């Protein structure tokens, strides 16, 4: 009987050891699970911060795109205004040049000199057809 009691005591010790091991493993598992939950929660918080930053970046990018489009439109308007101003400046310079240019002195006519006008036939006879003001180049070659 003693042998049976010893075997029973050994079995009870092994059972107690197994129970202690299970308790220890359960405690460790609870600690690991708690750490994993905390890491998961931190990971989720970090993901939410990153998502929020990404959304802010998208909004800022849209605002920048709108600003770029507005600046492009403004640049086109300024280019058109500059072109118009250049054209107006060119016109004004041309007008100023005409207004300030010395008038060319035309030869005085015979009437202005006090001489009677030359007869029409005589003036026409002195000019050859190729040398006239309205002479055609084709006539000049003939």
ABEGO torsion letter per residue (X at the ends): XAAAAAAAAAAAAAAAAAAAAAAAAAAAAAAAAAAAAAAAAAAAAAAAAAAAAAAAAAAAAAAAAAAAAAAAAAAAAAAAAAAAAAAAAAAAAAAAAAAABBBBBBBBBAAAAGBBBBBAAAAAAABBAAABAABBAAAAAX
